[in-house]
Structure formats: structure tokens, C-alpha cells
């Protein structure tokens, strides 16, 4: 997050609505008679305030109507991320086959709405965390699982160099240690009490960190719950706030992480082995089992840090959702380290 | 002891669900209240197990740390000696057990620098601890969003 960002508490809907109308006047300079209606905060989004609304205006093409979404940083979030970077990624993806929401505006320092915010078009569809284990026919769910891996391959095929998503770091600087550096800093920022299990796992991760075979665009939270589905089609992949450049196995480690099996796998039909085989076929990357296990352990550790962020925010009185020590993740993380 | 702690916690859930939830107009506050009620129900299940859990964890950590006496140095060694030699607190004093737990877990983290055999025993204890940890909520994640 930029150093200059400031974050205020929730805005009244009337203030936000007037602010949005003014903003749209700037974002859509040819628009006349702009109106904002049906503004409401959605329940989704654990790390951002999501405000959905409908904008109506007239321009040279006639009467226009577009549902949009304003994502605003709350006073406390599970993820401390940079809206300017997320905007850059989404804007870059518009020229690729990766389906993602079109973005219209970003305010990374929070000058406009009292907190960093981003405006994007609202897309149709439904996110279902447990669609792979849901009521759809088995063949349809397996096919959907394959489409998720094809989408992951498309993300990894994004030419991030040409799109200007790199920075001054050499490519060797991306990957396991860079991710550990980032999440270790977060861990030290949010830890409220001694957590020897987290320290034990961190030492193990440092000792066994794999070397990346390539540098690719990593989504960072690749799961069915972040995919907008229209029927059997993935209309868009959402929540790019933790996207970064890194190891091709990172997202695969997140997908195959045992604690998330209920979301990502179908028992007996779309298993870890089948996911890995599909990934290898779609990307051409080698999947070394020890490296993938490392990314599984890292996924548990990273998710634990995210949960601990929630614990810290709740105890500080800045978050309305109650979090507890991530014992369910620690159990599986320590078991994976033993394997 | 009527209403019992269980009756009070369950009663609070009932009031929130029947009198408060019905008056809430927007989806965000309704979901927030569902989270509060789920947590109250989790506390209802967990609270009788908290003090026994802390005593079990503290005893296990004392045994591990006794073997780490030669491993720690400086301030950590002095803190370890003080913690292990401290007179036992009132076993019914929850806050004392909780404070001791935090103190011993800090020392256990320091002891991870010890030999591999000790680290393995500490890891085994931490795995068992995670399995027994009483404060865990289930089913609070949203299943869908649009």
C-alpha cells in the first residue's frame, strides 16, 4: 500500500452516491445526465468494501446503462495490498485472453473516498466457493475443474514483460524467498502473541525453499470462489489484489493445498494427481513433488498469516468478523512438513 | 447456577436471531450478525474445555522446556528458569493459566533453536495442540457471492 494512503471509516451511502456521480462525470467526460442508483454494499469480499450500483447516462450512442462496482479499502482488511498495482494488472489483462473485470479508475491514496478505491464494471455471474463439490452433474464439474486449470495456464502465459508488469528486480529475485519475505513481514506486523508453530514452519520454509523454473504472473488466490460463472463458462476471474510475479507452482500449490481440497477437488474424479497432470499438460512446466509440497506448506502458512491479520483487526476493534488462531491450518501444515 | 452459562449463551443467540436479525435491513449487517451468533455458539461448546486445555498444554510445555534448560542462553535461559521454578498458581485461576501459557509458548519458540530431536518433540506437541485447540469456528465462510 502506498505510504500516502489514508483510510477512514465507512461512508454514508448518500455521500458515497454523490461522490460516485461526480467521479463518473470525470471518468466519462462525454456523458450527459449522469445518474447513480441502487447503491448497496454487498456481503461478499473479505478484504474490501464492495459497493454495487447502476450508472445511467446519455452520450453520442444514446441512452446508456452500466452496473459498476466500487471496491474501497475498509479501515481493516485481511489483505494489505496496493490498489494502484491491482489496477495495473487488470488494465494489462484487458489485452490478453484472461477474463477479468474491465477497470475504469483508481485512487491509490484515498483522496476521493477517504480510502483507496477502484472502479470497475460489474459483470454477470455467480461465485460459488464449492461449485466443484456442488449439485451440478459430475461430468460438468470435472469439465469445470479442467477449465480452471486452462485459465491458470492462460494467466501463466501472460507476457508480463511486454505488458510492463515487471520491476527493476532481476528474475532470480522472484519466487519462494520473495514471497516469504513479504508474508514474514506481514506475520511480524500482525502477531499478537508467541506462535511457535508458525516460527517452526517459517524456519522449515526458509530451509527448503525451491528455485523457480520460470517467472510468471501469479493470481495469489486462485479458487472457484473468485471465479464468476455464467452457466458452465468462466465469465471472469476476480480478486487480483494479491497478484504478483512468481513461481509457476505457487498457484498450483494453493489449488492442491490439502486444507482447501473441498473447494478445489472432486473426490475420485478431480484429484490432486489429475490436477497436476492437467497443469503439466496445459503449461508445460515440470511439477517436482517436493517443490509442490513446499508450496502447499507455504499456502497453509500464508493463509494462517491472513487469518492472524483478521485476529489482530478484530481485537483492535476495526473488523466486524471474528477470527481465531488458525489451528485447523497448523494441523495440516505440520503434517505436510513431516510427509 | 441458573441460568447456566450454556443457557445464557444460547439465550443470547435466540434473542439476536429472533428479535434483532429480523430488524436488520441490509445484507452486510445480517451476515455480520450471523457471524456473531456462530461465534457465541462456538464459545458455548468451547468454554468448558478451555481451562483443562491450558493445564494440559502448560504441563506438556514444562516437560519439553525442562529438557531445553541447556539449550537456551542469556535472558531466555533466565526466563526459562524463572518460569519452571515458579510456584504453581491457583489451578482455578483462568487468567493465571492463560498468562503462563503465553509465557511458556514464547520460551518454546526459543527452544526451537535446540537440537533436532528436541525440535521434533516440540513439533509433535504443537501438532497435538493444534488438534485439541478448543476455539475453532466452522461454517462461517460465505459460499457464494455475486
Interface residues (C-beta under 8 A of the other chain):
Chain A: X40 X41 X42 X43 X44 X45 X125 X126 X127 X128 X129 X130 X193 X194 X195 X196 X197 X199 X200 X203 X225 X320 X321 X322 X324 X325 X327 X328 X330 X331 X334 X335 X337 X338
Chain B: X26 X27 X28 X30 X31 X32 X35 X36 X39 X102 X105 X106 X108 X109 X112 X119 X122 X123 X126 X127 X129 X130 X131 X133 X135 X136 X137 X140 X141 X142 X143 X144 X145 X146
